[in-house]
Each structure stands twice: as structure tokens, then as C-alpha cells.
Amino acid sequence: MEPRKEHLIKAIAQQAGISEAEIIRQAIDLHLGEITAPQTNLEMWETEREFIDQIKTRPAQLGGRDWQRKDLYEQ
């Protein structure tokens, strides 16, 4: 831990009359309370899966593929 942070934790703990461990626990709880779990857009992933399935079932093209990389980013 950085000395500056350690000093702040010690000072806060002393002022509040609680342990340094309790300060750290409270800080973690406060931080976790602000975090939300990422949401998965299942509809988007299903659309992507269908697109991939379409590409996989295309017959091979003589002379190379019939799509460009930039087309994939537009999906």
C-alpha cells in the first residue's frame, strides 16, 4: 500500500475511533455499492450468432472470400 494511503487510513481510523481494518471494509463496501454488474444483451448475441451461422454455411468462393473485414464491424 502506498505510504500516503496508509497514513490517511491511520488518521481516519484514529479520528473515528475504529480500526484500520474497519475503515478498509467500509471503503470496499462503499466502492462495491457503486458498481453494477455488466448487463448482457442476449438479443444482440443471438443476432451475432445467426450472422456467424450464415457465414459458416456459405459455399467457398473461388478467388477468396465475398466479404470484407469492415463489413463485420457494421453488424
C-alpha positions in Angstrom: 0.0 0.0 0.0 1.3 3.5 -0.8 2.5 5.4 2.3 0.1 8.2 1.6 -2.9 5.9 1.7 -1.6 4.1 4.8 -1.2 7.4 6.5 -4.8 8.5 5.6 -6.3 5.2 6.8 -4.4 5.6 10.1 -5.6 9.2 10.5 -9.2 8.4 9.7 -9.3 5.3 12.0 -7.9 7.4 14.8 -10.4 10.2 14.3 -13.3 7.8 14.0 -12.2 5.6 16.9 -12.4 2.4 14.8 -9.8 0.0 13.5 -7.9 0.5 10.2 -9.4 -2.8 9.1 -12.9 -1.4 9.6 -12.0 1.7 7.5 -10.8 -0.6 4.7 -14.0 -2.8 5.0 -16.2 0.3 4.8 -14.3 1.7 1.8 -14.7 -1.6 0.0 -18.4 -1.7 0.8 -18.8 1.8 -0.4 -17.0 1.1 -3.6 -18.8 -2.1 -4.3 -22.2 -0.4 -3.8 -21.4 1.9 -6.7 -20.6 -0.9 -9.1 -23.3 -2.5 -11.2 -22.8 -5.8 -12.9 -22.5 -5.6 -16.6 -25.7 -6.4 -18.5 -25.6 -8.9 -21.3 -27.7 -8.1 -24.3 -28.9 -11.6 -25.2 -30.8 -10.4 -28.3 -27.6 -8.8 -29.7 -25.6 -12.0 -29.1 -28.4 -14.1 -30.8 -28.2 -11.8 -33.8 -24.5 -12.2 -33.9 -24.7 -16.0 -33.6 -27.2 -16.0 -36.6 -24.8 -13.9 -38.6 -21.9 -16.2 -37.9 -24.0 -19.3 -38.8 -24.9 -17.7 -42.1 -21.2 -17.1 -42.9 -20.3 -20.6 -41.9 -22.8 -22.2 -44.2 -21.9 -20.2 -47.3 -20.2 -22.2 -50.0 -16.5 -21.4 -50.6 -15.8 -18.7 -53.1 -13.3 -19.2 -55.8 -10.7 -16.4 -55.6 -11.3 -15.6 -51.9 -14.0 -14.5 -49.6 -17.0 -12.5 -50.6 -16.9 -10.1 -47.6 -14.5 -7.6 -46.1 -13.4 -7.1 -42.5 -15.2 -3.7 -42.3 -18.5 -5.5 -43.1 -18.1 -7.4 -39.8 -17.9 -4.2 -37.8 -21.1 -2.9 -39.3 -23.1 -5.8 -37.8 
